[in-house]
Amino acid sequence: MTALTDELDEVRELATRGTAIGARLDGLDAAVSAARGRLDDALLDDITAGTRRATERLRLSAQHTVVAIAGATGSGKSSTYNALAGLELSSVGVRRPTTSWATAVVWGHEGAGELLHWLGIPPRHQTMRDSLLDAGGDEQEFDGVVLMDLPDHDSTEVAHHLEVDRLVELADLLVWVVDPQKYADAALHDRYLKPLAGHEDVMLVAVNHIDTIPEDKREAMVDDVRRLLAEDGLRDVKVLPVSARHGLGMAELRREITERVTSKRAAAMRLEADVAAAARRLEEAGGDADAPEVSADAVTDLERKVGEAVGIPVIAQGVRRSVSARAGRATTWPPLALLSRRPDTELATELGAGSADRRDLPQVGEVQRGALNTAIREFADDCSGGLALPWAHAIQAAATDRLAETGDRIDRELRGAELGASRLPFWAHVLRVLQWLLLLAAIAGGAWWALAAFGVVDPAPEVGGLPVPALVLGGALGAGLVLAVIGRIASSSLARSRSQGAEDALDRAVAGVLDGEVVRPVRAVVRDYSDFRSGVRAARG
């Protein structure tokens, strides 16, 4: 199968390179490929099979045009076939032969063998018209025609239906012969004509037995046939009143067939019509809305909602309070720091964790997990707005198929995020040492001053009329106060910075998980939909 597919691809490339139909076939292939897993496989397989049939037809004789004569029992189909062939090749009458094979007459047998084999016409049902003694003259206009008489499409034999269905798909030009009494038959319109909407250029309708209709009513009946065809989506089909028995209208029917054959465009036109019809089927199934955009704003909004769902703002505030408290105790007057010290467990509680550095984040709770799921579903809804249901469902599935894993990954990423709640910068340690040195200086100055005042030691020297111990005590206390103010300001700035850093780290962790589990899968579906729409547009030409 792979070898055959490669051969057909090569044939199509050689036959359609640089042509409009080649681009349309490529577009159809691209649309089918993009829709795999999104649209119904039976539809896509059917379209792929049609493309393969078209490719197979491309490699066969371009000098021959396959014309199929189709009709119901009693429509005069075989009489029309015989009249066109110029020979009694098909039996005529209400009771048709039981064979399920079509018959074919060929004008110009050279190169027709492979085409007939592809059509599945057995040799015993083939007639080479140019091999007969009476060939020539008017028959030259049919040179290159493969004229087939199909089984009755309304036969009670299932094999007949299958043969008609198969050959209707393969013929380059279809001639439907209808009877004045049964031209509105639902079986004909629903089973064959409606599915061929858009194939006007490769179809003719012959209203046979026109001789049985009064002349003043013939045009009205033909108009009614045109009306029914228009309702089937075949507005521009040529409708010809004929009587195969009496030869009425047969010259015009033959002329219409001859014009299509002479142009050598019937096979290409059939291929173009098939591709356009397949593109319409894809569009009906997959919709025609413009491809949505997964905008940066939508992603940012998703990240914000999920961040709120997992408590990032609360964690960031906890980091700020913890850093502010730790840095404040490190840089304030030591006795005051000792008085304001709180247990580490209290600081850990502020962060909602078992340690002050938020190393052990709690599991996302049920309410939060619900908010997480809601945010993701809303994001998918926004991205799939306006799309047909198969593609909207595909986007929803891409976003939500791994909801549990997404929540678990976010939890793990948050646990591993570095928040910096316990680490103090070097300057905080320097201020701590200075504060203790100043405290010791103040204690020493105070003790010296007291001992001198009670005469325990010699009187202290003075500077500017003030005892040196008093200057040491006051200077140490004043410097400690200044350092405390500086430390408080620096601590507040550090807390804000660490809080923002923690929030950024958590946001990045959440964004990374959402990108891998939600955003990229959704963008992949949107990209497939965009390819699908581009392919359909190319296929429709």
Secondary structure, DSSP 8 states (H G I E B T S, - for coil): -HHHHHHHHHHHHHHHTTSHHHHHHHHHHHHHHHHTTTS-HHHHHHHHHHHHHHHHHHTS-SS-EEEEEEE-TTSSHHHHHHHHHTS--S--SSS--S----EEEES--TTTHHHHHHHT--GGGEEEGGGSTT--GGGGGGTTEEEEE---TT-S-HHHHHHHHHHHHH-SEEEEEE-TTTTT-HHHIIIIIGGGTT-GGGEEEEE--GGGS-HHHHHHHHHHHHHHHHHTT-TT-EEEE-BTTTTBTHHHHHHHHHHHHHTT-HHHHHHHHHHHHHHHHHHHHH---------HHHHHHHHHHHHHHTTHHHHHHHHHHHHHHHHHHHHS-HHHHHHH---HHHHHHHHTSSSTT--S-----HHHHHHHHHHHHHHHHHHHTT--HHHHHHHHHHHHTTHHHHHHHHHHHHHH----SS---HHHHHHHHHHHHHHHHHHHHHHHHHHHHTTSS----EETTEEHHHHHHHHHHHHHHHHHHHHHHHHHHHHHHHHHHHHHHHHHHHHHHHIIIIIHHHHHHHHHHHHHHHHHHHHH-
